[in-house]
Amino acid sequence: MPEPTRTQSDFRSAMANLSAAVNVVTTDGPHGRAGMTVSAACSVTDSPPTVLVCVNRSSRSHSVLVGNGRLCVNVLAGEHEDLAMHFAGATKVPTAERFTDDRWDLTSHGVPVLRGAAATVIGRIRARRELGSHTVLFVDVEQVGTQDDGGALVYFQRRFHSLGAPRLTA
């Protein structure tokens, strides 16, 4: 891989200062089960409800995700840093073993859904666009779940940070 240009290095440094929610995007279907940690996921519109997810094409999960055409964006809560690391490949835990604990609902929705996630967004890939090293997936939302008391896991300055849910006072 060639050395990044100065603009690329500066861009990466700037993006390290862009706080982002940490998500594990999961899929299951005829192409297999897979999941990956992503920080590039966001809403597009609520009419119709649509999210976008950016996936690196060099990821082993990319072809499985695109092939299955259906996914869940599991927005991680504050206590899920271990899952973020597993699904980023940092712990070398094989893909099949990443789904073995009881935090995962593997049967109710056709895709793995994380119990206790800050939010889950299940949907079908409507369109995709390749740009540079990534594929941008536009996903039609089919089902949503939320949990308001688990806080959030964010990525900022190349590290994970847990944010607590603020208490509302009357």
C-alpha positions in Angstrom: 0.0 0.0 0.0 1.5 3.4 -1.0 2.2 6.1 1.6 -0.8 8.4 2.0 -0.5 11.9 0.5 -0.3 14.9 2.8 -4.0 15.7 2.0 -5.0 12.1 2.9 -3.0 12.3 6.2 -4.5 15.6 7.0 -8.0 14.3 6.2 -7.5 11.3 8.4 -6.4 13.5 11.3 -9.4 15.8 10.8 -11.8 12.8 10.7 -10.3 11.5 14.0 -11.8 14.6 15.5 -15.3 13.8 14.1 -17.1 11.9 16.9 -19.1 9.0 15.6 -21.4 6.4 17.0 -20.0 2.9 17.0 -22.2 0.3 15.3 -21.9 -3.4 14.6 -23.6 -4.2 11.2 -24.8 -7.8 11.0 -26.3 -10.0 8.3 -27.4 -13.6 7.8 -28.8 -15.4 4.9 -27.8 -17.5 1.9 -24.3 -16.0 1.8 -23.7 -16.7 5.5 -23.6 -14.8 8.8 -21.2 -11.9 9.2 -20.7 -8.7 11.2 -18.4 -5.7 11.2 -17.8 -2.6 13.3 -18.5 0.6 11.4 -18.6 4.2 12.5 -20.0 5.5 9.1 -23.7 5.0 9.5 -26.4 7.7 9.6 -30.0 8.5 8.8 -30.8 9.8 5.3 -34.5 10.5 5.5 -37.7 9.5 7.4 -39.8 9.5 4.2 -39.3 6.7 3.6 -37.1 5.7 6.6 -33.7 5.1 5.2 -30.2 4.8 6.6 -26.8 4.7 4.9 -23.9 2.5 5.9 -20.3 2.8 4.5 -18.5 -0.5 4.2 -14.9 -1.0 3.3 -14.7 -3.3 0.2 -11.6 -5.1 1.6 -13.6 -6.3 4.6 -14.2 -10.1 4.6 -17.8 -9.3 5.5 -18.5 -7.0 2.6 -19.5 -9.6 0.0 -21.6 -11.5 2.6 -23.4 -8.3 3.6 -24.1 -7.2 0.0 -24.9 -10.8 -1.1 -27.5 -11.3 1.6 -29.1 -7.8 1.0 -30.5 -7.5 4.5 -28.8 -6.2 7.6 -29.1 -4.8 11.1 -27.3 -1.7 12.3 -26.7 -2.4 16.0 -25.9 1.0 17.6 -23.7 0.1 20.5 -24.3 1.1 24.1 -21.6 2.2 26.4 -20.8 -1.3 27.7 -20.2 -2.8 24.3 -16.6 -1.9 23.6 -15.6 -5.6 23.7 -18.1 -6.2 20.8 -16.7 -3.3 18.8 -13.2 -4.8 19.2 -14.4 -8.3 18.2 -16.2 -7.2 15.1 -13.4 -4.9 14.1 -11.1 -8.0 14.0 -8.9 -6.6 16.8 -9.3 -9.7 19.0 -8.9 -12.3 16.3 -12.1 -14.0 17.5 -13.4 -16.0 14.5 -16.6 -14.7 13.0 -18.7 -17.7 14.0 -17.6 -17.3 17.6 -18.6 -13.6 17.7 -22.3 -14.6 17.8 -22.2 -17.4 20.4 -23.1 -15.5 23.6 -26.6 -14.9 24.7 -26.5 -11.1 23.8 -27.5 -12.0 20.3 -31.0 -12.8 19.1 -30.3 -14.9 16.0 -33.7 -16.1 15.2 -36.4 -13.5 15.5 -35.6 -11.1 12.7 -33.6 -13.1 10.1 -30.4 -11.1 11.0 -28.4 -11.0 14.2 -29.8 -8.4 16.6 -27.9 -7.3 19.7 -30.0 -7.4 22.8 -29.3 -4.2 24.9 -28.1 -2.2 21.9 -28.8 1.6 22.2 -30.8 1.1 18.9 -31.3 -1.5 16.3 -32.3 -0.7 12.7 -33.2 -3.7 10.5 -33.5 -3.2 6.8 -33.0 -4.2 3.2 -30.3 -2.8 0.9 -32.1 -0.6 -1.7 -29.1 0.7 -3.5 -25.4 0.9 -3.3 -22.6 3.1 -4.7 -18.9 2.4 -4.8 -16.6 5.2 -4.1 -12.9 4.8 -3.5 -12.3 2.0 -1.0 -15.9 1.8 0.2 -19.4 0.9 -0.8 -22.2 3.2 0.4 -25.3 1.2 1.1 -28.7 2.8 1.2 -31.0 0.7 3.4 -34.8 0.7 3.5 -35.7 0.5 7.2 -38.1 -2.3 8.1 -38.0 -2.4 11.9 -36.5 -0.3 14.7 -35.8 -0.9 18.3 -34.4 1.5 21.0 -33.2 1.5 24.5 -32.8 4.8 26.2 -30.8 4.0 29.4 -27.6 2.3 28.1 -25.7 5.3 27.0 -23.6 5.2 23.8 -20.3 4.1 22.5 -18.5 6.7 20.4 -15.2 6.8 18.5 -13.2 10.0 18.9 -9.5 10.7 18.4 -8.9 7.0 17.5 -10.3 5.7 20.7 -13.6 4.4 22.1 -15.5 6.5 24.7 -18.5 5.5 26.7 -21.1 8.2 27.1 -23.7 7.9 29.9 -27.3 8.7 29.3 -28.2 12.0 31.0 -30.8 11.8 33.7 -33.8 14.0 32.9 -35.1 16.1 35.8 -38.5 17.6 36.2 
